[in-house]
Amino acid sequence: MSSALQWWRWRAYLRSAWSGEVPLARLFFIDMLIWGTIVNLTTSATALVLFASDAPAWLAVGVWVLPWPMNAFMCFCVWRTAARRRSGLSEFAGPLATLWAIGISLV
């Protein structure tokens, strides 16, 4: 698959997530809790390795904060989707997404 086609698919998915078209359960559990946590733990581990290996501090801090825009984006997408699609999960998804974003950003 060409990289241009992959980019367009990612862009379309991100746009769908922002507009509330992605099911809330998938957005919350799979995209945020599973994939988001994997990305955040990976960048945190990489930042720790950089700190331990005497790499420049700015580089380690930069790697550590790298997923923060993604965390904010995912949190806002969950809030927007929960507001548009009412379900049993929509009541709790926004506050839990906020707690996740704050907590995982500090790890």
N, CA and C atoms as an extended XYZ file, in Angstrom:
321
Properties=species:S:1:pos:R:3:atomname:S:1:resname:S:1:resid:I:1 pbc="F F F"
N         0.851       -1.175        0.000 N   MET     1
C         0.000        0.000        0.000 CA  MET     1
C         0.898        1.239        0.000 C   MET     1
N         0.568        2.191       -0.805 N   SER     2
C         1.401        3.382       -0.900 CA  SER     2
C         1.263        4.237        0.359 C   SER     2
N         2.313        4.972        0.647 N   SER     3
C         2.296        5.808        1.850 CA  SER     3
C         1.273        6.940        1.716 C   SER     3
N         1.031        7.405        0.499 N   ALA     4
C         0.032        8.462        0.308 CA  ALA     4
C        -1.364        7.948        0.641 C   ALA     4
N        -1.647        6.720        0.262 N   LEU     5
C        -2.944        6.133        0.565 CA  LEU     5
C        -3.098        5.918        2.070 C   LEU     5
N        -2.041        5.467        2.716 N   GLN     6
C        -2.085        5.295        4.165 CA  GLN     6
C        -2.325        6.629        4.854 C   GLN     6
N        -1.669        7.678        4.395 N   TRP     7
C        -1.858        9.001        4.989 CA  TRP     7
C        -3.308        9.437        4.867 C   TRP     7
N        -3.909        9.223        3.705 N   TRP     8
C        -5.300        9.633        3.511 CA  TRP     8
C        -6.241        8.836        4.399 C   TRP     8
N        -5.933        7.567        4.621 N   ARG     9
C        -6.774        6.755        5.517 CA  ARG     9
C        -6.674        7.252        6.952 C   ARG     9
N        -5.450        7.552        7.403 N   TRP    10
C        -5.273        8.094        8.761 CA  TRP    10
C        -5.979        9.430        8.898 C   TRP    10
N        -5.840       10.259        7.901 N   ARG    11
C        -6.487       11.576        7.938 CA  ARG    11
C        -8.004       11.433        7.999 C   ARG    11
N        -8.542       10.532        7.205 N   ALA    12
C        -9.989       10.301        7.210 CA  ALA    12
C       -10.445        9.754        8.564 C   ALA    12
N        -9.645        8.864        9.152 N   TYR    13
C       -10.021        8.312       10.452 CA  TYR    13
C        -9.981        9.385       11.538 C   TYR    13
N        -8.947       10.211       11.529 N   LEU    14
C        -8.848       11.290       12.518 CA  LEU    14
C       -10.009       12.274       12.367 C   LEU    14
N       -10.365       12.565       11.149 N   ARG    15
C       -11.506       13.448       10.896 CA  ARG    15
C       -12.803       12.808       11.387 C   ARG    15
N       -12.950       11.514       11.165 N   SER    16
C       -14.137       10.801       11.648 CA  SER    16
C       -14.194       10.785       13.171 C   SER    16
N       -13.040       10.592       13.801 N   ALA    17
C       -12.994       10.592       15.265 CA  ALA    17
C       -13.372       11.963       15.807 C   ALA    17
N       -12.870       13.009       15.184 N   TRP    18
C       -13.160       14.369       15.635 CA  TRP    18
C       -14.641       14.719       15.459 C   TRP    18
N       -15.242       14.230       14.389 N   SER    19
C       -16.635       14.579       14.107 CA  SER    19
C       -17.637       13.660       14.820 C   SER    19
N       -17.153       12.696       15.587 N   GLY    20
C       -18.047       11.838       16.354 CA  GLY    20
C       -18.611       10.668       15.582 C   GLY    20
N       -18.014       10.318       14.452 N   GLU    21
C       -18.514        9.214       13.637 CA  GLU    21
C       -17.975        7.859       14.080 C   GLU    21
N       -16.860        7.853       14.806 N   VAL    22
C       -16.290        6.600       15.305 CA  VAL    22
C       -17.083        6.206       16.551 C   VAL    22
N       -17.463        4.935       16.677 N   PRO    23
C       -18.204        4.518       17.874 CA  PRO    23
C       -17.423        4.836       19.154 C   PRO    23
N       -18.149        5.302       20.146 N   LEU    24
C       -17.525        5.740       21.395 CA  LEU    24
C       -16.751        4.616       22.071 C   LEU    24
N       -17.295        3.414       22.062 N   ALA    25
C       -16.604        2.292       22.710 CA  ALA    25
C       -15.251        2.032       22.056 C   ALA    25
N       -15.180        2.084       20.723 N   ARG    26
C       -13.907        1.874       20.035 CA  ARG    26
C       -12.944        3.008       20.345 C   ARG    26
N       -13.429        4.224       20.275 N   LEU    27
C       -12.597        5.400       20.523 CA  LEU    27
C       -12.032        5.385       21.937 C   LEU    27
N       -12.872        5.068       22.902 N   PHE    28
C       -12.461        5.101       24.301 CA  PHE    28
C       -11.579        3.910       24.669 C   PHE    28
N       -12.061        2.699       24.409 N   PHE    29
C       -11.342        1.520       24.869 CA  PHE    29
C       -10.147        1.152       23.998 C   PHE    29
N       -10.341        1.120       22.695 N   ILE    30
C        -9.266        0.648       21.815 CA  ILE    30
C        -8.278        1.764       21.482 C   ILE    30
N        -8.788        2.868       20.938 N   ASP    31
C        -7.893        3.927       20.481 CA  ASP    31
C        -7.207        4.653       21.639 C   ASP    31
N        -7.965        4.987       22.666 N   MET    32
C        -7.380        5.764       23.762 CA  MET    32
C        -6.722        4.872       24.806 C   MET    32
N        -7.498        3.982       25.410 N   LEU    33
C        -6.950        3.207       26.518 CA  LEU    33
C        -5.872        2.214       26.088 C   LEU    33
N        -6.080        1.515       24.993 N   ILE    34
C        -5.083        0.514       24.585 CA  ILE    34
C        -3.946        1.153       23.801 C   ILE    34
N        -4.251        1.699       22.605 N   TRP    35
C        -3.183        2.249       21.755 CA  TRP    35
C        -2.540        3.489       22.370 C   TRP    35
N        -3.348        4.350       22.953 N   GLY    36
C        -2.786        5.541       23.590 CA  GLY    36
C        -1.858        5.202       24.734 C   GLY    36
N        -2.237        4.219       25.541 N   THR    37
C        -1.386        3.803       26.650 CA  THR    37
C        -0.090        3.183       26.139 C   THR    37
N        -0.175        2.370       25.097 N   ILE    38
C         1.033        1.776       24.514 CA  ILE    38
C         1.977        2.866       24.021 C   ILE    38
N         1.451        3.840       23.294 N   VAL    39
C         2.290        4.938       22.779 CA  VAL    39
C         2.929        5.710       23.932 C   VAL    39
N         2.151        6.040       24.957 N   ASN    40
C         2.667        6.812       26.073 CA  ASN    40
C         3.711        6.047       26.876 C   ASN    40
N         3.480        4.773       27.123 N   LEU    41
C         4.467        3.985       27.868 CA  LEU    41
C         5.748        3.795       27.067 C   LEU    41
N         5.612        3.659       25.762 N   THR    42
C         6.795        3.527       24.902 CA  THR    42
C         7.626        4.803       24.912 C   THR    42
N         6.979        5.943       24.784 N   THR    43
C         7.745        7.200       24.792 CA  THR    43
C         8.323        7.476       26.179 C   THR    43
N         7.613        7.097       27.237 N   SER    44
C         8.156        7.285       28.587 CA  SER    44
C         9.382        6.409       28.806 C   SER    44
N         9.315        5.155       28.357 N   ALA    45
C        10.466        4.261       28.486 CA  ALA    45
C        11.651        4.770       27.667 C   ALA    45
N        11.377        5.257       26.477 N   THR    46
C        12.437        5.810       25.636 CA  THR    46
C        13.070        7.029       26.297 C   THR    46
N        12.237        7.878       26.892 N   ALA    47
C        12.761        9.059       27.592 CA  ALA    47
C        13.635        8.642       28.770 C   ALA    47
N        13.235        7.618       29.501 N   LEU    48
C        14.059        7.135       30.616 CA  LEU    48
C        15.397        6.592       30.136 C   LEU    48
N        15.374        5.867       29.030 N   VAL    49
C        16.623        5.357       28.455 CA  VAL    49
C        17.517        6.520       28.039 C   VAL    49
N        16.935        7.549       27.458 N   LEU    50
C        17.722        8.720       27.051 CA  LEU    50
C        18.317        9.436       28.259 C   LEU    50
N        17.536        9.570       29.326 N   PHE    51
C        18.064       10.182       30.547 CA  PHE    51
C        19.216        9.353       31.112 C   PHE    51
N        19.061        8.041       31.119 N   ALA    52
C        20.076        7.155       31.685 CA  ALA    52
C        21.334        7.078       30.828 C   ALA    52
N        21.205        7.332       29.538 N   SER    53
C        22.354        7.202       28.639 CA  SER    53
C        23.076        8.524       28.408 C   SER    53
N        22.859        9.479       29.255 N   ASP    54
C        23.527       10.783       29.173 CA  ASP    54
C        23.248       11.517       27.871 C   ASP    54
N        22.090       11.285       27.291 N   ALA    55
C        21.671       12.068       26.124 CA  ALA    55
C        21.300       13.463       26.617 C   ALA    55
N        21.237       14.423       25.735 N   PRO    56
C        20.843       15.767       26.166 CA  PRO    56
C        19.464       15.750       26.837 C   PRO    56
N        19.337       16.494       27.895 N   ALA    57
C        18.084       16.516       28.655 CA  ALA    57
C        16.924       17.013       27.796 C   ALA    57
N        17.185       17.983       26.913 N   TRP    58
C        16.113       18.501       26.078 CA  TRP    58
C        15.539       17.416       25.176 C   TRP    58
N        16.397       16.474       24.738 N   LEU    59
C        15.931       15.395       23.880 CA  LEU    59
C        15.034       14.431       24.661 C   LEU    59
N        15.445       14.077       25.870 N   ALA    60
C        14.650       13.172       26.701 CA  ALA    60
C        13.302       13.806       27.061 C   ALA    60
N        13.316       15.068       27.420 N   VAL    61
C        12.059       15.753       27.747 CA  VAL    61
C        11.185       15.867       26.503 C   VAL    61
N        11.805       16.135       25.366 N   GLY    62
C        11.044       16.218       24.110 CA  GLY    62
C        10.356       14.916       23.759 C   GLY    62
N        11.042       13.810       23.954 N   VAL    63
C        10.434       12.496       23.692 CA  VAL    63
C         9.310       12.235       24.683 C   VAL    63
N         9.511       12.636       25.939 N   TRP    64
C         8.497       12.403       26.964 CA  TRP    64
C         7.205       13.173       26.672 C   TRP    64
N         7.307       14.406       26.197 N   VAL    65
C         6.105       15.215       25.932 CA  VAL    65
C         5.544       15.005       24.525 C   VAL    65
N         6.212       14.229       23.713 N   LEU    66
C         5.780       14.005       22.331 CA  LEU    66
C         4.333       13.526       22.201 C   LEU    66
N         3.833       12.614       23.038 N   PRO    67
C         2.448       12.158       22.850 CA  PRO    67
C         1.383       13.069       23.462 C   PRO    67
N         1.759       14.130       24.134 N   TRP    68
C         0.768       14.987       24.792 CA  TRP    68
C        -0.260       15.581       23.843 C   TRP    68
N         0.114       16.042       22.649 N   PRO    69
C        -0.937       16.520       21.726 CA  PRO    69
C        -1.915       15.407       21.333 C   PRO    69
N        -1.406       14.179       21.171 N   MET    70
C        -2.280       13.050       20.870 CA  MET    70
C        -3.230       12.792       22.042 C   MET    70
N        -2.718       12.881       23.270 N   ASN    71
C        -3.559       12.676       24.451 CA  ASN    71
C        -4.695       13.696       24.484 C   ASN    71
N        -4.369       14.938       24.233 N   ALA    72
C        -5.389       15.991       24.235 CA  ALA    72
C        -6.400       15.752       23.117 C   ALA    72
N        -5.919       15.399       21.934 N   PHE    73
C        -6.809       15.133       20.803 CA  PHE    73
C        -7.765       13.992       21.125 C   PHE    73
N        -7.239       12.889       21.668 N   MET    74
C        -8.087       11.751       22.001 CA  MET    74
C        -9.115       12.117       23.068 C   MET    74
N        -8.688       12.884       24.054 N   CYS    75
C        -9.597       13.313       25.118 CA  CYS    75
C       -10.733       14.165       24.541 C   CYS    75
N       -10.391       15.136       23.708 N   PHE    76
C       -11.420       15.975       23.094 CA  PHE    76
C       -12.342       15.163       22.189 C   PHE    76
N       -11.796       14.202       21.450 N   CYS    77
C       -12.634       13.353       20.584 CA  CYS    77
C       -13.628       12.547       21.405 C   CYS    77
N       -13.171       12.015       22.539 N   VAL    78
C       -14.084       11.248       23.399 CA  VAL    78
C       -15.189       12.147       23.924 C   VAL    78
N       -14.843       13.349       24.398 N   TRP    79
C       -15.864       14.278       24.891 CA  TRP    79
C       -16.871       14.622       23.798 C   TRP    79
N       -16.379       14.916       22.591 N   ARG    80
C       -17.269       15.303       21.492 CA  ARG    80
C       -18.176       14.151       21.082 C   ARG    80
N       -17.616       12.954       21.002 N   THR    81
C       -18.410       11.798       20.609 CA  THR    81
C       -19.434       11.463       21.687 C   THR    81
N       -19.037       11.555       22.944 N   ALA    82
C       -19.969       11.272       24.044 CA  ALA    82
C       -21.127       12.262       24.047 C   ALA    82
N       -20.870       13.505       23.672 N   ALA    83
C       -21.939       14.507       23.622 CA  ALA    83
C       -22.888       14.264       22.451 C   ALA    83
N       -22.380       13.694       21.378 N   ARG    84
C       -23.203       13.474       20.188 CA  ARG    84
C       -23.942       12.145       20.208 C   ARG    84
N       -23.348       11.147       20.825 N   ARG    85
C       -23.929        9.802       20.834 CA  ARG    85
C       -24.190        9.380       22.272 C   ARG    85
N       -25.411        9.498       22.698 N   ARG    86
C       -25.768        9.146       24.071 CA  ARG    86
C       -25.848        7.634       24.237 C   ARG    86
N       -25.186        7.143       25.281 N   SER    87
C       -25.236        5.729       25.640 CA  SER    87
C       -24.882        5.621       27.120 C   SER    87
N       -24.824        4.410       27.619 N   GLY    88
C       -24.433        4.219       29.007 CA  GLY    88
C       -23.003        4.647       29.260 C   GLY    88
N       -22.162        4.514       28.256 N   LEU    89
C       -20.751        4.886       28.375 CA  LEU    89
C       -20.544        6.390       28.267 C   LEU    89
N       -21.409        7.077       27.557 N   SER    90
C       -21.184        8.502       27.280 CA  SER    90
C       -21.175        9.358       28.532 C   SER    90
N       -21.856        8.916       29.572 N   GLU    91
C       -21.883        9.683       30.816 CA  GLU    91
C       -20.526        9.696       31.525 C   GLU    91
N       -19.820        8.593       31.417 N   PHE    92
C       -18.559        8.434       32.141 CA  PHE    92
C       -17.322        8.603       31.266 C   PHE    92
N       -17.482        8.502       29.958 N   ALA    93
C       -16.334        8.488       29.054 CA  ALA    93
C       -15.534        9.786       29.101 C   ALA    93
N       -16.195       10.923       29.077 N   GLY    94
C       -15.482       12.203       29.095 CA  GLY    94
C       -14.640       12.409       30.345 C   GLY    94
N       -15.236       12.288       31.534 N   PRO    95
C       -14.425       12.442       32.742 CA  PRO    95
C       -13.305       11.404       32.856 C   PRO    95
N       -13.584       10.152       32.473 N   LEU    96
C       -12.532        9.138       32.522 CA  LEU    96
C       -11.430        9.423       31.510 C   LEU    96
N       -11.798        9.943       30.343 N   ALA    97
C       -10.794       10.311       29.343 CA  ALA    97
C        -9.901       11.434       29.864 C   ALA    97
N       -10.486       12.380       30.572 N   THR    98
C        -9.702       13.479       31.147 CA  THR    98
C        -8.729       12.950       32.199 C   THR    98
N        -9.221       12.083       33.071 N   LEU    99
C        -8.342       11.493       34.083 CA  LEU    99
C        -7.225       10.683       33.441 C   LEU    99
N        -7.565        9.919       32.399 N   TRP   100
C        -6.550        9.144       31.692 CA  TRP   100
C        -5.497       10.065       31.082 C   TRP   100
N        -5.942       11.119       30.398 N   ALA   101
C        -5.006       12.021       29.718 CA  ALA   101
C        -4.058       12.682       30.716 C   ALA   101
N        -4.577       13.110       31.845 N   ILE   102
C        -3.725       13.734       32.858 CA  ILE   102
C        -2.782       12.698       33.451 C   ILE   102
N        -3.330       11.553       33.838 N   GLY   103
C        -2.507       10.523       34.474 CA  GLY   103
C        -1.429        9.971       33.572 C   GLY   103
N        -1.781        9.660       32.336 N   ILE   104
C        -0.798        9.046       31.435 CA  ILE   104
C         0.245       10.067       30.988 C   ILE   104
N        -0.105       11.338       30.976 N   SER   105
C         0.867       12.371       30.611 CA  SER   105
C         1.924       12.542       31.690 C   SER   105
N         1.589       12.214       32.921 N   LEU   106
C         2.545       12.344       34.009 CA  LEU   106
C         3.463       11.125       34.154 C   LEU   106
N         3.082       10.018       33.535 N   VAL   107
C         3.879        8.791       33.663 CA  VAL   107
C         5.211        8.946       32.985 C   VAL   107
